[in-house]
Amino acid sequence: FNLESVYKAVVSTQSTGAEECFYEELLPNQKAGLSFEVAEGGFLDVDVTLRDPNGGVLYSANQETEGRFRFSASVGGNYVFCFSNAMSTVTPKVLKFKMIVIAPKEADSSDMSEEDKKIKSMIGDLRNQLREVKEEQDYMEIRDTAHSEINKNTNRRVVIWAFFEFALLLCMTLGQIYYIKRFFEVRRVI
């Protein structure tokens, strides 16, 4: 059996104003996919472009936080996918992405019985569905990581603000007690 899918997961840090390109060699009619998410930095957005070997744009998105794209290679050759942080002048970005390449199917053997072909086809379908579930789980894991960081940061800010409010209320209470105590204080002049 051939390896059905090849996953290439990468975590990349993009400098401000930089563009990074990655290359993947594909055969004609070979299926592939790209999923990405900006994990840290600024507004969590990048520009994404996917080009075929002839320079044609297959996918292009500006200021995207996350995304997934699947395609079938029309021609064989080097497919280029680029991530650009050109719009950012201050903040570098941490980008997580994965390129999925599905190996071409083997030619069916003519000596197989009809039932064996049917079983092999069902196994292939099951494998593809499991791959899609795995991709979705990986995608959700990346999203969960990013959003849990946002939640932790928000929670930390709420706790700090609550302590600040407590300190302010305590100071106001002590000030009011002191003021009222002075107001009712009897002063004697001798």
Disulfide bonds with the S-S distance in Angstrom:
Cys21-Cys82 1.99
